[in-house]
Amino acid sequence: MARRGRRYLPATLEAASVLGSQIAAARRELGWTAAELAERVGVSAPVISRLEKGHPTTQIGTVLEAAVLCGVPLFGRDPSNPAALRDLAQAERDRAALLPTRVRQHTVQIDDDF
């Protein structure tokens, strides 16, 4: 019996495709080949090819590293300004601190006393 691959939501696939296209365009604007970007990221050229095609199985660290190296804005922030991303990360940690640390499923009480 053949194993089926993981299925991703359409929005996930679209986001991976958009980010991959942004990285590919930025890489070309910098005048880098895929092999040059791969060397800078520390991966093989085929990994960069899959990343730029929007394959959702590419490791997120690899994708983010390539985006930062190419100058692709992440989360609406300029990647050349690490303080902006740190500020965003701190704001999200602060927001998460206000939420419950544990989430429990709520059991539904059925009133079957007719």
C-alpha positions as a Markdown table, in Angstrom:
| # | Residue | x | y | z |
|---|---|---|---|---|
| 1 | Met | 0.0 | 0.0 | 0.0 |
| 2 | Ala | 1.5 | 3.3 | -1.1 |
| 3 | Arg | 1.8 | 6.1 | 1.5 |
| 4 | Arg | 0.0 | 9.3 | 0.7 |
| 5 | Gly | 1.8 | 12.6 | 1.1 |
| 6 | Arg | 0.8 | 15.2 | 3.6 |
| 7 | Arg | -2.0 | 17.5 | 2.4 |
| 8 | Tyr | -1.7 | 21.2 | 2.9 |
| 9 | Leu | -4.4 | 23.8 | 3.0 |
| 10 | Pro | -4.7 | 25.9 | -0.2 |
| 11 | Ala | -3.7 | 29.1 | 1.7 |
| 12 | Thr | -0.5 | 27.3 | 3.0 |
| 13 | Leu | 0.5 | 26.3 | -0.6 |
| 14 | Glu | -0.2 | 29.8 | -1.9 |
| 15 | Ala | 1.9 | 31.4 | 0.9 |
| 16 | Ala | 4.8 | 29.1 | 0.2 |
| 17 | Ser | 4.5 | 29.8 | -3.5 |
| 18 | Val | 4.4 | 33.6 | -2.9 |
| 19 | Leu | 7.4 | 33.6 | -0.6 |
| 20 | Gly | 9.3 | 31.3 | -3.0 |
| 21 | Ser | 8.6 | 33.7 | -5.9 |
| 22 | Gln | 9.7 | 36.7 | -3.8 |
| 23 | Ile | 13.0 | 35.0 | -2.9 |
| 24 | Ala | 13.6 | 34.0 | -6.6 |
| 25 | Ala | 12.9 | 37.5 | -7.8 |
| 26 | Ala | 15.1 | 39.1 | -5.1 |
| 27 | Arg | 17.9 | 36.6 | -5.8 |
| 28 | Arg | 17.8 | 37.5 | -9.5 |
| 29 | Glu | 17.8 | 41.2 | -8.7 |
| 30 | Leu | 21.0 | 40.6 | -6.6 |
| 31 | Gly | 22.5 | 38.8 | -9.6 |
| 32 | Trp | 23.0 | 35.6 | -7.7 |
| 33 | Thr | 22.6 | 32.1 | -9.2 |
| 34 | Ala | 20.6 | 29.5 | -7.3 |
| 35 | Ala | 24.0 | 27.8 | -6.6 |
| 36 | Glu | 25.4 | 31.0 | -5.1 |
| 37 | Leu | 22.3 | 31.4 | -2.8 |
| 38 | Ala | 22.5 | 27.7 | -1.9 |
| 39 | Glu | 26.2 | 28.2 | -0.8 |
| 40 | Arg | 25.3 | 31.2 | 1.3 |
| 41 | Val | 22.4 | 29.4 | 2.9 |
| 42 | Gly | 24.4 | 26.2 | 3.4 |
| 43 | Val | 22.2 | 23.9 | 1.3 |
| 44 | Ser | 22.3 | 22.4 | -2.1 |
| 45 | Ala | 21.0 | 24.1 | -5.3 |
| 46 | Pro | 18.1 | 21.7 | -5.6 |
| 47 | Val | 16.8 | 22.8 | -2.2 |
| 48 | Ile | 16.8 | 26.4 | -3.4 |
| 49 | Ser | 15.0 | 25.3 | -6.5 |
| 50 | Arg | 12.3 | 23.6 | -4.5 |
| 51 | Leu | 12.1 | 26.6 | -2.1 |
| 52 | Glu | 11.6 | 29.0 | -5.0 |
| 53 | Lys | 8.9 | 26.7 | -6.5 |
| 54 | Gly | 7.0 | 26.9 | -3.2 |
| 55 | His | 7.4 | 23.4 | -2.0 |
| 56 | Pro | 5.9 | 23.4 | 1.5 |
| 57 | Thr | 8.2 | 20.7 | 2.8 |
| 58 | Thr | 11.3 | 22.9 | 2.7 |
| 59 | Gln | 12.5 | 23.6 | 6.2 |
| 60 | Ile | 11.3 | 26.9 | 7.6 |
| 61 | Gly | 14.8 | 27.9 | 8.8 |
| 62 | Thr | 16.1 | 27.4 | 5.3 |
| 63 | Val | 13.3 | 29.5 | 3.8 |
| 64 | Leu | 13.7 | 32.3 | 6.3 |
| 65 | Glu | 17.5 | 32.3 | 5.9 |
| 66 | Ala | 17.2 | 32.7 | 2.1 |
| 67 | Ala | 14.6 | 35.4 | 2.5 |
| 68 | Val | 16.8 | 37.4 | 4.9 |
| 69 | Leu | 19.9 | 37.0 | 2.7 |
| 70 | Cys | 17.9 | 38.2 | -0.4 |
| 71 | Gly | 16.3 | 41.1 | 1.5 |
| 72 | Val | 12.8 | 39.9 | 1.3 |
| 73 | Pro | 10.6 | 41.6 | 3.9 |
| 74 | Leu | 9.3 | 39.3 | 6.6 |
| 75 | Phe | 6.1 | 40.1 | 8.5 |
| 76 | Gly | 6.0 | 43.5 | 6.9 |
| 77 | Arg | 9.4 | 44.4 | 8.4 |
| 78 | Asp | 12.7 | 45.4 | 6.7 |
| 79 | Pro | 15.1 | 42.4 | 7.1 |
| 80 | Ser | 18.1 | 44.8 | 7.2 |
| 81 | Asn | 16.7 | 46.1 | 10.5 |
| 82 | Pro | 16.9 | 43.2 | 13.0 |
| 83 | Ala | 15.6 | 45.4 | 15.8 |
| 84 | Ala | 12.2 | 45.7 | 14.0 |
| 85 | Leu | 11.8 | 41.9 | 14.0 |
| 86 | Arg | 13.0 | 41.7 | 17.6 |
| 87 | Asp | 10.4 | 44.3 | 18.6 |
| 88 | Leu | 7.7 | 42.3 | 16.8 |
| 89 | Ala | 8.8 | 39.1 | 18.4 |
| 90 | Gln | 8.7 | 40.8 | 21.9 |
| 91 | Ala | 5.2 | 42.1 | 21.2 |
| 92 | Glu | 4.0 | 38.6 | 20.3 |
| 93 | Arg | 5.6 | 37.1 | 23.4 |
| 94 | Asp | 3.9 | 39.8 | 25.5 |
| 95 | Arg | 0.6 | 39.0 | 23.9 |
| 96 | Ala | 1.1 | 35.3 | 24.4 |
| 97 | Ala | 1.9 | 36.0 | 28.1 |
| 98 | Leu | -1.6 | 37.4 | 28.5 |
| 99 | Leu | -3.3 | 34.2 | 27.2 |
| 100 | Pro | -3.8 | 31.0 | 29.2 |
| 101 | Thr | -0.7 | 28.7 | 29.3 |
| 102 | Arg | -2.9 | 25.6 | 28.9 |
| 103 | Val | -5.8 | 25.1 | 26.5 |
| 104 | Arg | -8.3 | 22.4 | 27.4 |
| 105 | Gln | -11.1 | 21.1 | 25.3 |
| 106 | His | -14.4 | 22.1 | 26.5 |
| 107 | Thr | -16.8 | 19.2 | 27.1 |
| 108 | Val | -20.3 | 19.7 | 25.9 |
| 109 | Gln | -23.0 | 19.0 | 28.5 |
| 110 | Ile | -26.0 | 17.4 | 26.8 |
| 111 | Asp | -29.3 | 17.9 | 28.6 |
| 112 | Asp | -31.1 | 14.7 | 27.8 |
| 113 | Asp | -33.5 | 15.0 | 30.8 |
| 114 | Phe | -36.8 | 15.5 | 28.9 |
